[in-house]
Amino acid sequence: MSPLEARYRRLLAAYPRDHRARHEEEMIGVLLAGARFGRTRPYSIDAARCASTGGEPSVRSPRRPGVPGWRSPWRCGRS
């Protein structure tokens, strides 16, 4: 595991465990694909987004009608 991947995994710890179990590998893949070759630290915008939206799936996102238990992991607004 690269230092960058390890740092991204630490940032993703802000997300609920069940969300990480389902989506962590995909999220890591997207983050690593967007990073420049040789980079060892996450981009500051990625770190800020992980920190600010980590609680969104379980705390602030509304349930989608018709899908029990579904919560959007990408909701950015604070309502």
Protein Blocks (a to p, Z undefined) as FASTA:
>chain_A
ZZklmmmmmmmmmpcfklmmmmmmmmmmmmmmmpcehiabdcfklmmmmmmmmmmmmmmp
ccdehiahiacfkbfbdZZ
